[in-house]
Amino acid sequence: MTDLKAFVEEIAKALVDHPDYVDIREISGERTTVFELRVGEGDLGKVIGKEGRTARAIRTLLNAVSAKQNKRAVLEIIEPGD
């Protein structure tokens, strides 16, 4: 079984300039797991991408992997400082 948190973290770290500042919080609910992704200053744009395409692609991958495990996962990208 794939660890979803590690999966998202690996993708995020590959995209940003400062992988040490990538932080993911996992909030497990009854039916859904929410992953809160935080990145360092200046890296938010790299994770979101042009017109949100990169963020959408990460969410698509997360949904595909979680569906194979009969789970539901949501990715929230948190702005630095929040």
PDB file of N, CA, C and O in Angstrom, chain B, residues numbered from 101:
ATOM      1  N   MET B 101       0.827  -1.192   0.000  1.00  0.00           N
ATOM      2  CA  MET B 101       0.000   0.000   0.000  1.00  0.00           C
ATOM      3  C   MET B 101       0.870   1.253   0.000  1.00  0.00           C
ATOM      4  O   MET B 101       1.837   1.347   0.756  1.00  0.00           O
ATOM      5  N   THR B 102       0.531   2.186  -0.826  1.00  0.00           N
ATOM      6  CA  THR B 102       1.291   3.422  -0.937  1.00  0.00           C
ATOM      7  C   THR B 102       0.905   4.384   0.173  1.00  0.00           C
ATOM      8  O   THR B 102      -0.278   4.556   0.467  1.00  0.00           O
ATOM      9  N   ASP B 103       1.893   5.006   0.787  1.00  0.00           N
ATOM     10  CA  ASP B 103       1.634   6.028   1.791  1.00  0.00           C
ATOM     11  C   ASP B 103       1.320   7.325   1.052  1.00  0.00           C
ATOM     12  O   ASP B 103       2.198   7.911   0.419  1.00  0.00           O
ATOM     13  N   LEU B 104       0.079   7.766   1.134  1.00  0.00           N
ATOM     14  CA  LEU B 104      -0.357   8.950   0.377  1.00  0.00           C
ATOM     15  C   LEU B 104       0.396  10.209   0.785  1.00  0.00           C
ATOM     16  O   LEU B 104       0.726  11.039  -0.062  1.00  0.00           O
ATOM     17  N   LYS B 105       0.667  10.351   2.068  1.00  0.00           N
ATOM     18  CA  LYS B 105       1.380  11.540   2.543  1.00  0.00           C
ATOM     19  C   LYS B 105       2.780  11.607   1.928  1.00  0.00           C
ATOM     20  O   LYS B 105       3.207  12.661   1.458  1.00  0.00           O
ATOM     21  N   ALA B 106       3.483  10.483   1.935  1.00  0.00           N
ATOM     22  CA  ALA B 106       4.832  10.431   1.348  1.00  0.00           C
ATOM     23  C   ALA B 106       4.774  10.683  -0.156  1.00  0.00           C
ATOM     24  O   ALA B 106       5.671  11.309  -0.720  1.00  0.00           O
ATOM     25  N   PHE B 107       3.719  10.196  -0.799  1.00  0.00           N
ATOM     26  CA  PHE B 107       3.526  10.391  -2.238  1.00  0.00           C
ATOM     27  C   PHE B 107       3.415  11.880  -2.577  1.00  0.00           C
ATOM     28  O   PHE B 107       4.097  12.372  -3.475  1.00  0.00           O
ATOM     29  N   VAL B 108       2.553  12.586  -1.854  1.00  0.00           N
ATOM     30  CA  VAL B 108       2.371  14.027  -2.092  1.00  0.00           C
ATOM     31  C   VAL B 108       3.649  14.784  -1.752  1.00  0.00           C
ATOM     32  O   VAL B 108       4.040  15.706  -2.468  1.00  0.00           O
ATOM     33  N   GLU B 109       4.293  14.397  -0.667  1.00  0.00           N
ATOM     34  CA  GLU B 109       5.521  15.070  -0.245  1.00  0.00           C
ATOM     35  C   GLU B 109       6.619  14.924  -1.298  1.00  0.00           C
ATOM     36  O   GLU B 109       7.334  15.883  -1.588  1.00  0.00           O
ATOM     37  N   GLU B 110       6.752  13.747  -1.861  1.00  0.00           N
ATOM     38  CA  GLU B 110       7.763  13.492  -2.886  1.00  0.00           C
ATOM     39  C   GLU B 110       7.532  14.372  -4.122  1.00  0.00           C
ATOM     40  O   GLU B 110       8.475  14.940  -4.673  1.00  0.00           O
ATOM     41  N   ILE B 111       6.288  14.476  -4.541  1.00  0.00           N
ATOM     42  CA  ILE B 111       5.957  15.318  -5.699  1.00  0.00           C
ATOM     43  C   ILE B 111       6.262  16.782  -5.397  1.00  0.00           C
ATOM     44  O   ILE B 111       6.890  17.466  -6.206  1.00  0.00           O
ATOM     45  N   ALA B 112       5.821  17.262  -4.239  1.00  0.00           N
ATOM     46  CA  ALA B 112       6.031  18.668  -3.877  1.00  0.00           C
ATOM     47  C   ALA B 112       7.518  19.008  -3.791  1.00  0.00           C
ATOM     48  O   ALA B 112       7.950  20.051  -4.281  1.00  0.00           O
ATOM     49  N   LYS B 113       8.293  18.129  -3.171  1.00  0.00           N
ATOM     50  CA  LYS B 113       9.727  18.391  -3.021  1.00  0.00           C
ATOM     51  C   LYS B 113      10.443  18.443  -4.372  1.00  0.00           C
ATOM     52  O   LYS B 113      11.431  19.159  -4.530  1.00  0.00           O
ATOM     53  N   ALA B 114       9.942  17.684  -5.336  1.00  0.00           N
ATOM     54  CA  ALA B 114      10.555  17.692  -6.667  1.00  0.00           C
ATOM     55  C   ALA B 114      10.268  18.996  -7.415  1.00  0.00           C
ATOM     56  O   ALA B 114      11.018  19.365  -8.319  1.00  0.00           O
ATOM     57  N   LEU B 115       9.199  19.689  -7.050  1.00  0.00           N
ATOM     58  CA  LEU B 115       8.797  20.896  -7.763  1.00  0.00           C
ATOM     59  C   LEU B 115       9.426  22.184  -7.227  1.00  0.00           C
ATOM     60  O   LEU B 115       9.653  23.121  -7.992  1.00  0.00           O
ATOM     61  N   VAL B 116       9.709  22.242  -5.930  1.00  0.00           N
ATOM     62  CA  VAL B 116      10.103  23.501  -5.294  1.00  0.00           C
ATOM     63  C   VAL B 116      11.619  23.709  -5.265  1.00  0.00           C
ATOM     64  O   VAL B 116      12.391  22.772  -5.470  1.00  0.00           O
ATOM     65  N   ASP B 117      12.029  24.952  -5.005  1.00  0.00           N
ATOM     66  CA  ASP B 117      13.451  25.277  -4.883  1.00  0.00           C
ATOM     67  C   ASP B 117      13.989  24.937  -3.497  1.00  0.00           C
ATOM     68  O   ASP B 117      15.178  24.662  -3.339  1.00  0.00           O
ATOM     69  N   HIS B 118      13.107  24.956  -2.487  1.00  0.00           N
ATOM     70  CA  HIS B 118      13.512  24.710  -1.097  1.00  0.00           C
ATOM     71  C   HIS B 118      12.749  23.511  -0.530  1.00  0.00           C
ATOM     72  O   HIS B 118      11.784  23.684   0.215  1.00  0.00           O
ATOM     73  N   PRO B 119      13.181  22.292  -0.882  1.00  0.00           N
ATOM     74  CA  PRO B 119      12.447  21.102  -0.444  1.00  0.00           C
ATOM     75  C   PRO B 119      12.418  20.913   1.080  1.00  0.00           C
ATOM     76  O   PRO B 119      11.547  20.219   1.606  1.00  0.00           O
ATOM     77  N   ASP B 120      13.374  21.536   1.785  1.00  0.00           N
ATOM     78  CA  ASP B 120      13.397  21.409   3.253  1.00  0.00           C
ATOM     79  C   ASP B 120      12.198  22.087   3.898  1.00  0.00           C
ATOM     80  O   ASP B 120      11.836  21.753   5.026  1.00  0.00           O
ATOM     81  N   TYR B 121      11.577  23.034   3.203  1.00  0.00           N
ATOM     82  CA  TYR B 121      10.449  23.770   3.773  1.00  0.00           C
ATOM     83  C   TYR B 121       9.094  23.154   3.428  1.00  0.00           C
ATOM     84  O   TYR B 121       8.057  23.690   3.819  1.00  0.00           O
ATOM     85  N   VAL B 122       9.090  22.049   2.710  1.00  0.00           N
ATOM     86  CA  VAL B 122       7.833  21.366   2.386  1.00  0.00           C
ATOM     87  C   VAL B 122       7.314  20.689   3.649  1.00  0.00           C
ATOM     88  O   VAL B 122       8.020  19.907   4.285  1.00  0.00           O
ATOM     89  N   ASP B 123       6.075  21.002   4.001  1.00  0.00           N
ATOM     90  CA  ASP B 123       5.458  20.421   5.194  1.00  0.00           C
ATOM     91  C   ASP B 123       4.049  19.959   4.833  1.00  0.00           C
ATOM     92  O   ASP B 123       3.266  20.715   4.257  1.00  0.00           O
ATOM     93  N   ILE B 124       3.740  18.727   5.172  1.00  0.00           N
ATOM     94  CA  ILE B 124       2.422  18.182   4.882  1.00  0.00           C
ATOM     95  C   ILE B 124       1.791  17.690   6.169  1.00  0.00           C
ATOM     96  O   ILE B 124       2.383  16.915   6.920  1.00  0.00           O
ATOM     97  N   ARG B 125       0.564  18.163   6.407  1.00  0.00           N
ATOM     98  CA  ARG B 125      -0.204  17.734   7.570  1.00  0.00           C
ATOM     99  C   ARG B 125      -1.346  16.867   7.089  1.00  0.00           C
ATOM    100  O   ARG B 125      -2.066  17.231   6.159  1.00  0.00           O
ATOM    101  N   GLU B 126      -1.510  15.737   7.714  1.00  0.00           N
ATOM    102  CA  GLU B 126      -2.563  14.799   7.326  1.00  0.00           C
ATOM    103  C   GLU B 126      -3.680  14.862   8.357  1.00  0.00           C
ATOM    104  O   GLU B 126      -3.448  14.657   9.549  1.00  0.00           O
ATOM    105  N   ILE B 127      -4.888  15.146   7.896  1.00  0.00           N
ATOM    106  CA  ILE B 127      -6.056  15.216   8.766  1.00  0.00           C
ATOM    107  C   ILE B 127      -7.025  14.131   8.308  1.00  0.00           C
ATOM    108  O   ILE B 127      -7.642  14.240   7.249  1.00  0.00           O
ATOM    109  N   SER B 128      -7.149  13.093   9.114  1.00  0.00           N
ATOM    110  CA  SER B 128      -7.998  11.962   8.746  1.00  0.00           C
ATOM    111  C   SER B 128      -9.410  12.158   9.272  1.00  0.00           C
ATOM    112  O   SER B 128      -9.628  12.393  10.461  1.00  0.00           O
ATOM    113  N   GLY B 129     -10.345  12.056   8.369  1.00  0.00           N
ATOM    114  CA  GLY B 129     -11.749  12.130   8.731  1.00  0.00           C
ATOM    115  C   GLY B 129     -12.375  10.756   8.626  1.00  0.00           C
ATOM    116  O   GLY B 129     -11.682   9.758   8.429  1.00  0.00           O
ATOM    117  N   GLU B 130     -13.697  10.711   8.759  1.00  0.00           N
ATOM    118  CA  GLU B 130     -14.396   9.436   8.698  1.00  0.00           C
ATOM    119  C   GLU B 130     -14.268   8.786   7.325  1.00  0.00           C
ATOM    120  O   GLU B 130     -14.001   7.590   7.213  1.00  0.00           O
ATOM    121  N   ARG B 131     -14.462   9.587   6.286  1.00  0.00           N
ATOM    122  CA  ARG B 131     -14.410   9.052   4.924  1.00  0.00           C
ATOM    123  C   ARG B 131     -13.311   9.656   4.064  1.00  0.00           C
ATOM    124  O   ARG B 131     -12.924   9.082   3.047  1.00  0.00           O
ATOM    125  N   THR B 132     -12.816  10.801   4.469  1.00  0.00           N
ATOM    126  CA  THR B 132     -11.868  11.540   3.640  1.00  0.00           C
ATOM    127  C   THR B 132     -10.631  11.919   4.447  1.00  0.00           C
ATOM    128  O   THR B 132     -10.720  12.226   5.636  1.00  0.00           O
ATOM    129  N   THR B 133      -9.484  11.894   3.787  1.00  0.00           N
ATOM    130  CA  THR B 133      -8.246  12.380   4.383  1.00  0.00           C
ATOM    131  C   THR B 133      -7.875  13.674   3.673  1.00  0.00           C
ATOM    132  O   THR B 133      -7.836  13.734   2.444  1.00  0.00           O
ATOM    133  N   VAL B 134      -7.602  14.708   4.462  1.00  0.00           N
ATOM    134  CA  VAL B 134      -7.200  16.011   3.911  1.00  0.00           C
ATOM    135  C   VAL B 134      -5.704  16.169   4.133  1.00  0.00           C
ATOM    136  O   VAL B 134      -5.200  15.955   5.235  1.00  0.00           O
ATOM    137  N   PHE B 135      -5.006  16.544   3.076  1.00  0.00           N
ATOM    138  CA  PHE B 135      -3.578  16.823   3.168  1.00  0.00           C
ATOM    139  C   PHE B 135      -3.386  18.322   2.997  1.00  0.00           C
ATOM    140  O   PHE B 135      -3.749  18.891   1.968  1.00  0.00           O
ATOM    141  N   GLU B 136      -2.805  18.964   4.027  1.00  0.00           N
ATOM    142  CA  GLU B 136      -2.498  20.394   3.951  1.00  0.00           C
ATOM    143  C   GLU B 136      -1.027  20.532   3.579  1.00  0.00           C
ATOM    144  O   GLU B 136      -0.143  20.117   4.328  1.00  0.00           O
ATOM    145  N   LEU B 137      -0.780  21.117   2.420  1.00  0.00           N
ATOM    146  CA  LEU B 137       0.582  21.282   1.914  1.00  0.00           C
ATOM    147  C   LEU B 137       1.034  22.715   2.129  1.00  0.00           C
ATOM    148  O   LEU B 137       0.379  23.662   1.694  1.00  0.00           O
ATOM    149  N   ARG B 138       2.162  22.859   2.807  1.00  0.00           N
ATOM    150  CA  ARG B 138       2.784  24.171   2.999  1.00  0.00           C
ATOM    151  C   ARG B 138       4.173  24.132   2.384  1.00  0.00           C
ATOM    152  O   ARG B 138       4.896  23.145   2.523  1.00  0.00           O
ATOM    153  N   VAL B 139       4.543  25.217   1.698  1.00  0.00           N
ATOM    154  CA  VAL B 139       5.875  25.316   1.089  1.00  0.00           C
ATOM    155  C   VAL B 139       6.513  26.620   1.529  1.00  0.00           C
ATOM    156  O   VAL B 139       5.843  27.476   2.107  1.00  0.00           O
ATOM    157  N   GLY B 140       7.801  26.778   1.260  1.00  0.00           N
ATOM    158  CA  GLY B 140       8.530  27.975   1.647  1.00  0.00           C
ATOM    159  C   GLY B 140       8.137  29.191   0.809  1.00  0.00           C
ATOM    160  O   GLY B 140       7.465  29.075  -0.216  1.00  0.00           O
ATOM    161  N   GLU B 141       8.573  30.347   1.273  1.00  0.00           N
ATOM    162  CA  GLU B 141       8.327  31.600   0.554  1.00  0.00           C
ATOM    163  C   GLU B 141       8.851  31.492  -0.868  1.00  0.00           C
ATOM    164  O   GLU B 141       9.966  31.017  -1.088  1.00  0.00           O
ATOM    165  N   GLY B 142       8.063  31.925  -1.822  1.00  0.00           N
ATOM    166  CA  GLY B 142       8.496  31.924  -3.215  1.00  0.00           C
ATOM    167  C   GLY B 142       8.242  30.624  -3.957  1.00  0.00           C
ATOM    168  O   GLY B 142       8.369  30.581  -5.181  1.00  0.00           O
ATOM    169  N   ASP B 143       7.889  29.567  -3.245  1.00  0.00           N
ATOM    170  CA  ASP B 143       7.658  28.274  -3.895  1.00  0.00           C
ATOM    171  C   ASP B 143       6.181  27.997  -4.160  1.00  0.00           C
ATOM    172  O   ASP B 143       5.848  27.014  -4.821  1.00  0.00           O
ATOM    173  N   LEU B 144       5.305  28.840  -3.660  1.00  0.00           N
ATOM    174  CA  LEU B 144       3.869  28.613  -3.821  1.00  0.00           C
ATOM    175  C   LEU B 144       3.477  28.558  -5.294  1.00  0.00           C
ATOM    176  O   LEU B 144       2.681  27.711  -5.700  1.00  0.00           O
ATOM    177  N   GLY B 145       4.031  29.451  -6.081  1.00  0.00           N
ATOM    178  CA  GLY B 145       3.726  29.497  -7.512  1.00  0.00           C
ATOM    179  C   GLY B 145       4.157  28.235  -8.255  1.00  0.00           C
ATOM    180  O   GLY B 145       3.507  27.815  -9.212  1.00  0.00           O
ATOM    181  N   LYS B 146       5.249  27.641  -7.808  1.00  0.00           N
ATOM    182  CA  LYS B 146       5.735  26.418  -8.454  1.00  0.00           C
ATOM    183  C   LYS B 146       4.799  25.241  -8.193  1.00  0.00           C
ATOM    184  O   LYS B 146       4.639  24.368  -9.046  1.00  0.00           O
ATOM    185  N   VAL B 147       4.189  25.220  -7.026  1.00  0.00           N
ATOM    186  CA  VAL B 147       3.286  24.124  -6.673  1.00  0.00           C
ATOM    187  C   VAL B 147       1.915  24.317  -7.321  1.00  0.00           C
ATOM    188  O   VAL B 147       1.255  23.349  -7.697  1.00  0.00           O
ATOM    189  N   ILE B 148       1.496  25.570  -7.445  1.00  0.00           N
ATOM    190  CA  ILE B 148       0.189  25.841  -8.048  1.00  0.00           C
ATOM    191  C   ILE B 148       0.288  25.792  -9.571  1.00  0.00           C
ATOM    192  O   ILE B 148      -0.580  25.225 -10.235  1.00  0.00           O
ATOM    193  N   GLY B 149       1.337  26.380 -10.117  1.00  0.00           N
ATOM    194  CA  GLY B 149       1.537  26.352 -11.562  1.00  0.00           C
ATOM    195  C   GLY B 149       0.696  27.384 -12.292  1.00  0.00           C
ATOM    196  O   GLY B 149      -0.136  28.066 -11.693  1.00  0.00           O
ATOM    197  N   LYS B 150       0.924  27.486 -13.586  1.00  0.00           N
ATOM    198  CA  LYS B 150       0.214  28.445 -14.423  1.00  0.00           C
ATOM    199  C   LYS B 150      -1.255  28.055 -14.514  1.00  0.00           C
ATOM    200  O   LYS B 150      -1.595  26.946 -14.926  1.00  0.00           O
ATOM    201  N   GLU B 151      -2.113  28.980 -14.125  1.00  0.00           N
ATOM    202  CA  GLU B 151      -3.564  28.777 -14.105  1.00  0.00           C
ATOM    203  C   GLU B 151      -3.975  27.568 -13.264  1.00  0.00           C
ATOM    204  O   GLU B 151      -5.032  26.979 -13.491  1.00  0.00           O
ATOM    205  N   GLY B 152      -3.137  27.202 -12.293  1.00  0.00           N
ATOM    206  CA  GLY B 152      -3.468  26.098 -11.391  1.00  0.00           C
ATOM    207  C   GLY B 152      -3.281  24.717 -11.978  1.00  0.00           C
ATOM    208  O   GLY B 152      -3.758  23.729 -11.421  1.00  0.00           O
ATOM    209  N   ARG B 153      -2.591  24.645 -13.094  1.00  0.00           N
ATOM    210  CA  ARG B 153      -2.440  23.352 -13.785  1.00  0.00           C
ATOM    211  C   ARG B 153      -1.635  22.340 -12.978  1.00  0.00           C
ATOM    212  O   ARG B 153      -1.986  21.162 -12.928  1.00  0.00           O
ATOM    213  N   THR B 154      -0.560  22.796 -12.350  1.00  0.00           N
ATOM    214  CA  THR B 154       0.273  21.872 -11.575  1.00  0.00           C
ATOM    215  C   THR B 154      -0.495  21.342 -10.376  1.00  0.00           C
ATOM    216  O   THR B 154      -0.468  20.143 -10.098  1.00  0.00           O
ATOM    217  N   ALA B 155      -1.180  22.231  -9.664  1.00  0.00           N
ATOM    218  CA  ALA B 155      -1.983  21.808  -8.514  1.00  0.00           C
ATOM    219  C   ALA B 155      -3.064  20.819  -8.953  1.00  0.00           C
ATOM    220  O   ALA B 155      -3.319  19.831  -8.266  1.00  0.00           O
ATOM    221  N   ARG B 156      -3.689  21.082 -10.080  1.00  0.00           N
ATOM    222  CA  ARG B 156      -4.726  20.189 -10.603  1.00  0.00           C
ATOM    223  C   ARG B 156      -4.135  18.821 -10.934  1.00  0.00           C
ATOM    224  O   ARG B 156      -4.761  17.793 -10.675  1.00  0.00           O
ATOM    225  N   ALA B 157      -2.939  18.805 -11.503  1.00  0.00           N
ATOM    226  CA  ALA B 157      -2.279  17.545 -11.849  1.00  0.00           C
ATOM    227  C   ALA B 157      -1.933  16.745 -10.590  1.00  0.00           C
ATOM    228  O   ALA B 157      -2.115  15.528 -10.556  1.00  0.00           O
ATOM    229  N   ILE B 158      -1.436  17.429  -9.557  1.00  0.00           N
ATOM    230  CA  ILE B 158      -1.121  16.748  -8.294  1.00  0.00           C
ATOM    231  C   ILE B 158      -2.395  16.155  -7.697  1.00  0.00           C
ATOM    232  O   ILE B 158      -2.393  15.020  -7.221  1.00  0.00           O
ATOM    233  N   ARG B 159      -3.475  16.921  -7.724  1.00  0.00           N
ATOM    234  CA  ARG B 159      -4.751  16.433  -7.187  1.00  0.00           C
ATOM    235  C   ARG B 159      -5.270  15.233  -7.983  1.00  0.00           C
ATOM    236  O   ARG B 159      -5.822  14.296  -7.406  1.00  0.00           O
ATOM    237  N   THR B 160      -5.093  15.262  -9.293  1.00  0.00           N
ATOM    238  CA  THR B 160      -5.518  14.142 -10.135  1.00  0.00           C
ATOM    239  C   THR B 160      -4.741  12.877  -9.775  1.00  0.00           C
ATOM    240  O   THR B 160      -5.327  11.801  -9.651  1.00  0.00           O
ATOM    241  N   LEU B 161      -3.434  13.004  -9.610  1.00  0.00           N
ATOM    242  CA  LEU B 161      -2.613  11.858  -9.217  1.00  0.00           C
ATOM    243  C   LEU B 161      -3.023  11.341  -7.837  1.00  0.00           C
ATOM    244  O   LEU B 161      -3.137  10.134  -7.626  1.00  0.00           O
ATOM    245  N   LEU B 162      -3.242  12.260  -6.907  1.00  0.00           N
ATOM    246  CA  LEU B 162      -3.643  11.877  -5.558  1.00  0.00           C
ATOM    247  C   LEU B 162      -4.977  11.140  -5.577  1.00  0.00           C
ATOM    248  O   LEU B 162      -5.142  10.133  -4.888  1.00  0.00           O
ATOM    249  N   ASN B 163      -5.923  11.637  -6.359  1.00  0.00           N
ATOM    250  CA  ASN B 163      -7.229  10.979  -6.469  1.00  0.00           C
ATOM    251  C   ASN B 163      -7.100   9.584  -7.066  1.00  0.00           C
ATOM    252  O   ASN B 163      -7.766   8.650  -6.619  1.00  0.00           O
ATOM    253  N   ALA B 164      -6.245   9.440  -8.071  1.00  0.00           N
ATOM    254  CA  ALA B 164      -6.063   8.130  -8.708  1.00  0.00           C
ATOM    255  C   ALA B 164      -5.461   7.119  -7.736  1.00  0.00           C
ATOM    256  O   ALA B 164      -5.928   5.983  -7.648  1.00  0.00           O
ATOM    257  N   VAL B 165      -4.434   7.530  -7.012  1.00  0.00           N
ATOM    258  CA  VAL B 165      -3.777   6.626  -6.071  1.00  0.00           C
ATOM    259  C   VAL B 165      -4.706   6.287  -4.902  1.00  0.00           C
ATOM    260  O   VAL B 165      -4.785   5.131  -4.486  1.00  0.00           O
ATOM    261  N   SER B 166      -5.403   7.285  -4.379  1.00  0.00           N
ATOM    262  CA  SER B 166      -6.294   7.038  -3.244  1.00  0.00           C
ATOM    263  C   SER B 166      -7.489   6.177  -3.659  1.00  0.00           C
ATOM    264  O   SER B 166      -7.959   5.363  -2.864  1.00  0.00           O
ATOM    265  N   ALA B 167      -7.984   6.340  -4.875  1.00  0.00           N
ATOM    266  CA  ALA B 167      -9.112   5.535  -5.352  1.00  0.00           C
ATOM    267  C   ALA B 167      -8.721   4.058  -5.450  1.00  0.00           C
ATOM    268  O   ALA B 167      -9.536   3.175  -5.183  1.00  0.00           O
ATOM    269  N   LYS B 168      -7.485   3.800  -5.831  1.00  0.00           N
ATOM    270  CA  LYS B 168      -7.017   2.409  -5.895  1.00  0.00           C
ATOM    271  C   LYS B 168      -7.005   1.771  -4.510  1.00  0.00           C
ATOM    272  O   LYS B 168      -7.092   0.550  -4.385  1.00  0.00           O
ATOM    273  N   GLN B 169      -6.896   2.597  -3.470  1.00  0.00           N
ATOM    274  CA  GLN B 169      -6.884   2.108  -2.096  1.00  0.00           C
ATOM    275  C   GLN B 169      -8.273   2.205  -1.463  1.00  0.00           C
ATOM    276  O   GLN B 169      -8.426   2.003  -0.258  1.00  0.00           O
ATOM    277  N   ASN B 170      -9.284   2.516  -2.279  1.00  0.00           N
ATOM    278  CA  ASN B 170     -10.663   2.701  -1.797  1.00  0.00           C
ATOM    279  C   ASN B 170     -10.749   3.765  -0.714  1.00  0.00           C
ATOM    280  O   ASN B 170     -11.452   3.600   0.284  1.00  0.00           O
ATOM    281  N   LYS B 171     -10.031   4.850  -0.923  1.00  0.00           N
ATOM    282  CA  LYS B 171     -10.033   5.984   0.001  1.00  0.00           C
ATOM    283  C   LYS B 171     -10.350   7.241  -0.794  1.00  0.00           C
ATOM    284  O   LYS B 171     -10.374   7.221  -2.025  1.00  0.00           O
ATOM    285  N   ARG B 172     -10.593   8.339  -0.076  1.00  0.00           N
ATOM    286  CA  ARG B 172     -10.796   9.638  -0.707  1.00  0.00           C
ATOM    287  C   ARG B 172      -9.817  10.610  -0.077  1.00  0.00           C
ATOM    288  O   ARG B 172      -9.719  10.693   1.148  1.00  0.00           O
ATOM    289  N   ALA B 173      -9.100  11.340  -0.900  1.00  0.00           N
ATOM    290  CA  ALA B 173      -8.106  12.280  -0.398  1.00  0.00           C
ATOM    291  C   ALA B 173      -8.298  13.638  -1.068  1.00  0.00           C
ATOM    292  O   ALA B 173      -8.651  13.733  -2.244  1.00  0.00           O
ATOM    293  N   VAL B 174      -8.054  14.687  -0.280  1.00  0.00           N
ATOM    294  CA  VAL B 174      -8.181  16.058  -0.756  1.00  0.00           C
ATOM    295  C   VAL B 174      -6.873  16.777  -0.453  1.00  0.00           C
ATOM    296  O   VAL B 174      -6.309  16.618   0.629  1.00  0.00           O
ATOM    297  N   LEU B 175      -6.393  17.563  -1.404  1.00  0.00           N
ATOM    298  CA  LEU B 175      -5.169  18.343  -1.211  1.00  0.00           C
ATOM    299  C   LEU B 175      -5.527  19.808  -1.084  1.00  0.00           C
ATOM    300  O   LEU B 175      -6.176  20.379  -1.960  1.00  0.00           O
ATOM    301  N   GLU B 176      -5.097  20.416   0.020  1.00  0.00           N
ATOM    302  CA  GLU B 176      -5.252  21.857   0.219  1.00  0.00           C
ATOM    303  C   GLU B 176      -3.858  22.459   0.259  1.00  0.00           C
ATOM    304  O   GLU B 176      -2.988  21.999   0.998  1.00  0.00           O
ATOM    305  N   ILE B 177      -3.661  23.487  -0.540  1.00  0.00           N
ATOM    306  CA  ILE B 177      -2.365  24.163  -0.571  1.00  0.00           C
ATOM    307  C   ILE B 177      -2.509  25.438   0.259  1.00  0.00           C
ATOM    308  O   ILE B 177      -3.298  26.323  -0.072  1.00  0.00           O
ATOM    309  N   ILE B 178      -1.742  25.514   1.331  1.00  0.00           N
ATOM    310  CA  ILE B 178      -1.825  26.606   2.292  1.00  0.00           C
ATOM    311  C   ILE B 178      -0.749  27.637   1.976  1.00  0.00           C
ATOM    312  O   ILE B 178       0.416  27.292   1.777  1.00  0.00           O
ATOM    313  N   GLU B 179      -1.146  28.901   1.932  1.00  0.00           N
ATOM    314  CA  GLU B 179      -0.173  29.964   1.672  1.00  0.00           C
ATOM    315  C   GLU B 179       0.774  30.133   2.841  1.00  0.00           C
ATOM    316  O   GLU B 179       0.365  29.990   3.993  1.00  0.00           O
ATOM    317  N   PRO B 180       2.055  30.441   2.562  1.00  0.00           N
ATOM    318  CA  PRO B 180       2.998  30.674   3.663  1.00  0.00           C
ATOM    319  C   PRO B 180       2.502  31.809   4.566  1.00  0.00           C
ATOM    320  O   PRO B 180       2.012  32.833   4.090  1.00  0.00           O
ATOM    321  N   GLY B 181       2.638  31.607   5.851  1.00  0.00           N
ATOM    322  CA  GLY B 181       2.196  32.618   6.806  1.00  0.00           C
ATOM    323  C   GLY B 181       0.816  32.354   7.363  1.00  0.00           C
ATOM    324  O   GLY B 181       0.431  32.961   8.362  1.00  0.00           O
ATOM    325  N   ASP B 182       0.063  31.463   6.744  1.00  0.00           N
ATOM    326  CA  ASP B 182      -1.290  31.137   7.240  1.00  0.00           C
ATOM    327  C   ASP B 182      -1.228  30.080   8.321  1.00  0.00           C
ATOM    328  O   ASP B 182      -2.263  29.681   8.855  1.00  0.00           O
TER     329      ASP B 182
END
